[in-house]
Amino acid sequence: MSTPTPTTALARRWRLQIDMSADQDGTDWQTVFGVTDFKPPMPDPNIEDSSDYESAGWNGNTKTAQEWELTVTINRKINDKTKTYHPTHEKLRVAAYSFGSASMAHLRWFDRDGLPEAYEGTGVVKWEYSGGEHTALDQVEITVTGDGELKLIDNPVAA
């Protein structure tokens, strides 16, 4: 039996989806199209010094909390016939201008080829236009600051 040749994973392996359901219960996941840059978050821990006299001079540390933040850049997608933006883009844009639960987005992201990495979380949306020269595309930088747990989930496209 031969050993398979390792293949390098590509950055574009990620698929981002937003829950479009009114109750944010995960019943209407839709893909956010136009992603050009995606930085999947890792938990950022808060670590407190838990050193004591019994550690023979070695410092102790305890993780007491953690947070996460997702950043993504998208090309705005439009329907030039009906003069509307893509609904997933609009949901994120409107959330950025809202308060309370309306300012949150329920998201999941996963490896589109079915590898095991997959995550889900809810967070506050920040929307920032990239601007640019007259030849530039209409791009937006979106930051989602986690509100609560970043969950490890089963990849929805895994066989």
C-alpha positions as CSV (number, residue, x, y, z in Angstrom):
1,M,0.0,0.0,0.0
2,S,1.4,3.4,-1.0
3,T,1.4,6.6,1.1
4,P,-0.8,9.3,-0.5
5,T,0.9,12.4,-1.6
6,P,-0.1,15.3,0.7
7,T,-1.9,18.2,-1.0
8,T,-1.8,21.7,0.3
9,A,-5.2,23.1,1.4
10,L,-6.3,26.3,-0.3
11,A,-7.6,29.5,1.5
12,R,-10.7,29.4,-0.7
13,R,-11.8,26.1,0.9
14,W,-14.0,28.1,3.3
15,R,-17.7,28.6,2.8
16,L,-19.5,31.3,4.9
17,Q,-23.3,31.0,5.5
18,I,-25.7,33.2,7.4
19,D,-28.9,32.1,9.0
20,M,-31.7,34.0,7.2
21,S,-34.5,32.6,9.3
22,A,-36.6,35.1,11.3
23,D,-36.0,33.2,14.6
24,Q,-32.3,32.7,13.9
25,D,-32.8,29.0,14.6
26,G,-30.6,27.6,11.8
27,T,-33.5,26.6,9.5
28,D,-32.5,28.8,6.6
29,W,-28.7,28.8,5.9
30,Q,-27.7,30.8,2.8
31,T,-24.3,31.2,1.4
32,V,-22.6,34.6,1.5
33,F,-21.4,35.0,-2.1
34,G,-18.5,37.2,-3.2
35,V,-16.0,36.3,-0.5
36,T,-12.5,37.5,-1.5
37,D,-10.8,37.3,1.9
38,F,-11.7,35.2,4.9
39,K,-10.0,35.0,8.2
40,P,-11.7,32.2,10.3
41,P,-11.4,33.0,14.0
42,M,-9.7,31.1,16.7
43,P,-10.7,31.6,20.3
44,D,-8.7,34.3,22.0
45,P,-8.3,33.3,25.6
46,N,-8.2,35.5,28.7
47,I,-5.5,34.0,30.9
48,E,-5.1,35.0,34.5
49,D,-2.1,34.3,36.7
50,S,-2.9,31.5,39.1
51,S,0.6,31.2,40.7
52,D,0.9,30.2,44.3
53,Y,3.6,29.4,46.9
54,E,3.3,25.7,46.3
55,S,4.5,25.8,42.6
56,A,8.2,25.9,43.5
57,G,8.6,29.3,41.7
58,W,6.9,28.3,38.5
59,N,4.1,30.5,37.4
60,G,0.6,29.1,37.0
61,N,-2.0,30.2,34.5
62,T,-5.7,29.6,34.2
63,K,-8.0,30.4,31.2
64,T,-11.0,32.2,32.6
65,A,-12.8,33.3,29.4
66,Q,-12.3,33.6,25.6
67,E,-13.6,35.6,22.7
68,W,-13.6,35.4,18.9
69,E,-13.8,37.7,15.9
70,L,-14.4,36.8,12.3
71,T,-13.3,39.1,9.4
72,V,-14.3,38.7,5.8
73,T,-14.1,40.9,2.7
74,I,-16.8,40.6,0.0
75,N,-17.5,41.9,-3.4
76,R,-21.0,43.3,-3.4
77,K,-23.4,41.3,-5.5
78,I,-26.3,43.0,-7.1
79,N,-29.3,42.3,-9.4
80,D,-29.0,45.1,-11.8
81,K,-32.5,44.4,-13.2
82,T,-34.4,44.7,-9.9
83,K,-31.9,47.1,-8.3
84,T,-31.3,45.0,-5.3
85,Y,-28.3,43.7,-3.4
86,H,-27.8,40.0,-2.6
87,P,-30.1,39.2,0.4
88,T,-27.2,37.8,2.5
89,H,-25.2,41.0,2.0
90,E,-28.3,43.1,3.0
91,K,-28.9,41.1,6.1
92,L,-25.3,41.8,7.2
93,R,-25.4,45.5,6.2
94,V,-28.7,46.1,8.1
95,A,-27.4,44.3,11.2
96,A,-24.4,46.7,11.2
97,Y,-26.8,49.7,11.5
98,S,-29.1,48.1,14.1
99,F,-29.1,47.6,17.9
100,G,-30.0,44.7,20.2
101,S,-30.7,41.3,18.6
102,A,-31.1,43.0,15.2
103,S,-27.4,43.9,15.3
104,M,-26.4,40.2,15.5
105,A,-25.7,37.7,12.7
106,H,-25.9,33.9,13.2
107,L,-23.2,32.4,11.0
108,R,-21.5,29.2,10.2
109,W,-18.4,28.5,8.2
110,F,-16.9,25.2,7.1
111,D,-14.6,23.5,4.6
112,R,-16.6,23.3,1.3
113,D,-14.8,20.1,0.4
114,G,-16.1,18.2,3.4
115,L,-13.0,18.2,5.6
116,P,-13.9,18.2,9.3
117,E,-13.4,21.9,10.2
118,A,-16.7,23.6,10.8
119,Y,-17.8,26.3,13.2
120,E,-21.0,28.3,14.2
121,G,-21.5,31.4,16.3
122,T,-23.5,34.6,16.7
123,G,-22.0,38.1,16.8
124,V,-22.3,41.8,16.4
125,V,-21.7,43.0,12.8
126,K,-19.5,45.9,11.7
127,W,-19.7,46.9,8.0
128,E,-17.0,49.1,6.4
129,Y,-16.8,50.0,2.7
130,S,-13.3,49.5,1.2
131,G,-13.6,52.5,-1.2
132,G,-11.1,52.7,-4.0
133,E,-10.3,54.2,-7.3
134,H,-12.6,54.5,-10.3
135,T,-11.6,51.0,-11.5
136,A,-12.2,49.3,-8.1
137,L,-14.9,46.8,-7.3
138,D,-17.5,47.6,-4.6
139,Q,-16.0,45.7,-1.7
140,V,-16.9,45.6,2.0
141,E,-14.9,44.5,5.0
142,I,-17.1,42.8,7.6
143,T,-16.1,42.1,11.1
144,V,-18.3,39.9,13.4
145,T,-17.4,40.1,17.0
146,G,-18.6,37.0,18.8
147,D,-21.4,37.2,21.4
148,G,-21.1,33.9,23.2
149,E,-19.7,30.6,22.3
150,L,-17.9,29.7,19.0
151,K,-19.1,26.2,18.5
152,L,-17.4,23.3,16.8
153,I,-20.0,21.7,14.6
154,D,-20.2,18.8,12.2
155,N,-19.4,19.9,8.6
156,P,-22.8,20.1,6.8
157,V,-21.2,19.0,3.5
158,A,-19.3,16.0,4.9
159,A,-20.3,12.7,3.4
